[in-house]
């Protein structure tokens, strides 16, 4: 079983002077922010067994960046002498396959060197051994995207390319400007050869850095082949100012100008490489690759040509379609069993083709009985047998290594891991005194600003600092191993038949260990608890693998909390994303500029730079470009909609979670707007949509807090004065992205009316904490409501959930909802009302069917409101009430209520006050007046029965009053 290792390296990006501005007059975006945006664009998008996974990037002061990556134990240079010829050929083929994969993603490596290759041992036995067995390792490229991250080297002050693997065109200024040094025939040959270049995978997002020629990697692959096979580096990795380095640069420039093969120039020099090359048996390599005599040297010579057009593409070297020299060996390597390769990690497929792998014990699964024995044995010993059919031991410290490296790094950070501290301890963080960074101002008419000369730090540190994971492994040893092998159950078995067993299991000693009480803590605490997050991540990973069959159980677990690592995938399931989202996104033209009534690039260019710019991802040029493409794709997918301000804030939340997966972000955005913001962004900009939304919001406010509703109405503060940005952006405008995701965690579990209750909870908290009812209109607008971002979100979401459950679902019905009103799979139809009728009545309406369901007269339907929580108030005259009424109803004639002759003490009873009060009436206008009067008197939870008493006559429920 593999053991994950983490490594970090650091470099400095190019700094802008303080007075540098762009064409728009705004300060230039720091280069470090641009690099962060590119990093997250590829962090989850590149998945290949021959690449060390990028995990995180940390932006520090002075434009310093720290990159965290997966790391293996053995560098290639440390064990090159021990490798046999077959093993060296295998490494060459695997590196070529990895580079071809990078080219399919439009990424040029430009750093193919033996010092950037590590060997991953596939078993713990090989990890501890000093020798390397056949087929017991896998070659992995490290720091392969440096050229892409730094904008082809334009955003750093050091050369990105290594001298021992640099192509001639790199030294001739750049690969883009190589045509300046080429002849007319060479330029024509380069143009003709573009048709043979491998096209990027259409299912993968393009990650172009610039219009560079990927055949500079073919040159580096040829140098690597010479180094691997001969055993001596053909070009020295010398210091830049040494004579040896200058001679190497001169040789490369000469080959780039003349187009000669570099190998001929190398062999013309008397060196250790020349002697090793001449004594090497190249025929043995040809036999190992299964190609004709001299085929290997021909391949290397073509790769080392001075002109890019004369070199083959790396994809042509590994493609079996063209009978490439490395294709046969690669096919042989790929045909090995998964057990020999250590098991390629299959990704979680939720019909969206997302990331993360599944890890299970080989050849056997852990049953409930085996898991119990496993826990007992681990309590007594540190080693354990995974099953009767597999005589192989694992340790508790290795249980975390059964998970993906993304999970491992996430848990490592929760266990106190910080990549900055090891870099600082290694002396790689250089600080300057603040006084040395102040500008010197020279007075005069020109107003010239000069900066002091600062000592430049070492801009790139090639060596890697290994990150200590001992703390995480110590924490894992304290966990019960059952946490790593969850057994998901069906919701009915959890809630009904196995409730007692589940409670007993949960309270068993060692089941949850030290985190037994964490589930009751706030979300901020739970998301920082490593033991609790390990349990939740493992459980959600298993549930996502079982979806859509495990969707009910996923909903139940999401109601508790959602682990941040799996939030994007969980949201996609909660929103019901399905189908081939990548094909749908790939068919859209999001590049062509558009200026129309529905979408305008000028408007986007004005709105996007103001959307969540405190976040490094959203502030980066990559973030701006991705958000623009996402919004344009949504408009193209919804012909009936147009772009309005607010869409950018909603889209930014999904883009932040799926920064490297725009198709999934688009699918989630579509489903979210269709469900929660239906008709908000229609082409005709129908104002009735927002008017109806605010009218229902006003009724729900009067339903739960009539005193606040009446006071706001008296001072003239209506929802359209303060709540418009709330619901237009679903609270993404006032809250930061970390807070928005917590709000949406709860939002996605409710129906389209749940945002209304979140708004109610915010108002109630402003009333309690800041005294909203003690301020006039101006003070409330300018002093109180702008403090929305400072509310207690945990309390708000708790209050919103409580009010959502205590409110009849038909009370929040909207005509422009866009979806049917549902409750537990059943519909409660209600007649639609015009805007004026909604605004005239302060109390909402409850449908006949939901009322009868709550009252217990319809057994076929289920309601979340208990029968005991219902109070029936009949406001008809005494004569009509005496001819027939509902049992246990309270008779309050409308005349006495409106004339204040009625004693409302019965409604002040604590039991009745907490109930939903349904008005039974004959005349609707009279009922509206009574409802408004009760709201003015501060009576809570008042609603009208849709249709009044006339709808109850056919039910046979009316009876004579008992007294």
JOPEVEN-V786196 format. One record per helix or strand. SS is the DSSP state (h for helix, s for strand). FROM is the first residue (numbers start at 1). TO is the last residue. If there is no record, write none. Layout:
ss | from | to
SS | FROM | TO
SS | FROM | TO
//
This chain:
ss | from | to
s | 5 | 12
s | 21 | 21
s | 27 | 27
h | 31 | 43
s | 51 | 51
s | 54 | 59
h | 61 | 63
s | 64 | 71
s | 74 | 75
h | 76 | 78
h | 85 | 104
h | 114 | 116
s | 117 | 121
h | 124 | 128
s | 137 | 141
h | 146 | 149
h | 163 | 165
h | 168 | 171
h | 176 | 180
h | 184 | 196
h | 216 | 230
h | 243 | 258
s | 261 | 261
h | 262 | 267
h | 272 | 278
h | 282 | 289
h | 295 | 303
s | 305 | 305
h | 308 | 310
h | 314 | 318
h | 320 | 322
h | 327 | 334
s | 347 | 347
s | 357 | 357
h | 368 | 380
s | 383 | 387
s | 390 | 395
h | 396 | 402
h | 405 | 414
h | 419 | 425
h | 434 | 437
s | 439 | 442
s | 448 | 451
s | 460 | 460
s | 465 | 466
h | 470 | 477
h | 481 | 484
h | 491 | 497
h | 499 | 506
h | 513 | 515
h | 518 | 520
h | 523 | 526
h | 530 | 546
h | 551 | 560
h | 564 | 574
h | 581 | 586
s | 595 | 595
s | 600 | 600
h | 601 | 610
h | 616 | 619
h | 621 | 637
s | 641 | 641
h | 647 | 657
h | 662 | 676
s | 682 | 682
h | 687 | 704
h | 706 | 714
h | 719 | 722
h | 724 | 728
h | 737 | 747
h | 754 | 770
h | 772 | 774
h | 777 | 790
h | 793 | 806
h | 809 | 812
s | 822 | 823
s | 826 | 827
h | 835 | 840
s | 844 | 846
h | 848 | 854
h | 867 | 869
s | 870 | 874
h | 878 | 883
s | 885 | 885
s | 890 | 891
h | 894 | 898
h | 904 | 908
h | 910 | 913
s | 916 | 920
h | 924 | 936
s | 942 | 945
h | 948 | 955
s | 959 | 959
//
